[in-house]
C-alpha cells in the first residue's frame, strides 16, 4: 500500500506509480521493499521510508517508490523511461506494446 493510503490521506493515480515500483522491486530483488511480520510492522517500516536498493537498480525504477507522491514520476515520464520500457512495464498505447 502506498504511504498516502496507509496514512489515510488524499491520493490519486500516483498510488499506481508506487504499486508499479513495488512490483518491479519485488521482481528484481525477490523480496518486498518493506517487510514485517504484521501489518503494524510493515506500516512502521513504510513510515521510516528506508529501502535497500541494489546498486545496479536504475534510478528510474527507484524513483517510483518515493514516499512523497509529489516527487514520483508522472505516467507520461514513464513512457519515456528506457529502463521501465525495457521491462515492458508501461501501459500500452493504442493496444500496441512499447517498442
N, C-alpha and C positions, 0 to 999 in steps of 0.2 A: 504494500500500500504506500502511496506517495505521502510524504510528510504532511502535506496540507489536508489530506483526508484523515490521517491519524490525529492531527491536531484539530479536527473538526472546523477547518477554515474553508472559506470560499475556494473553489477550484474550477479549472476549465480544462481545455484539451491538453494542457501540459502534464496532466497526470498520465496521459497515454505515452507521452515522450519519456516520462520517468519509467513506466512499465516496460517500454522497449529497451531502455538502458539496463534495467534489472535483468530482463530476459537475455540480452546479449552478454551481460556479465556472467550469468549462470552458465550459458553455453560455452564461454571461453574459459572460465575458471573452475567449472564443475562444482560450484557452491554458490549459495546466495550471498549478496553483499552484506546483508545484515542478518545475523544469526542469534538464536536464543532458544531456550527450551520451553518458553511460554510466550504468549503474545505480549505480556508485560516486558519481558527481557528483550524481545525484538523491538518494541517501541522505544525502550531505553537506548538500545544500540542505534536505532534510527535517529533519535534525538541528539546523539553525540556526533553523528554525521561522518564518522571516520571509516573510510574504506581502504583496504589494502589492495591497490590495483597492481596488476602485473606491469613491470616496467615496459613491456612491449605493447601494452594496450594503447591503441591510438587515442589521442586527446579528443577526437570527435566522439568516441564512444564514452569516454569519461565524462564529457560534458552533459550527457543525457541524465546522469544520476546526481545532479546538483540539488542540494537541499532547498535552495531558493529557486522557486519556479521561474522567477523573472530572468534568471541567467541561463536557463535551459534553452537550447536552440529551438527555433520555430520549425514547423513542418517544411516550409519552403527551403530552409537552410539544409535540412536533412536530405532533400532531393539532390543537393549539390555536393554532398559529402561522400567522397570516394570510398572511405573505409566502410561506411554503412551500406552504400550501394553494392559494394563487392560482396557483402554478406547477404544481399538480397532482402534486406530488412526494411526497405522503404515501401510505402504504399505504391501500388501500380497506377500508372496514369493511363486512362482510356483503355483499360484492360490489357495493357502490354507490360511485360516485365521490364525493369530498368536495364539499360544496356551498359 
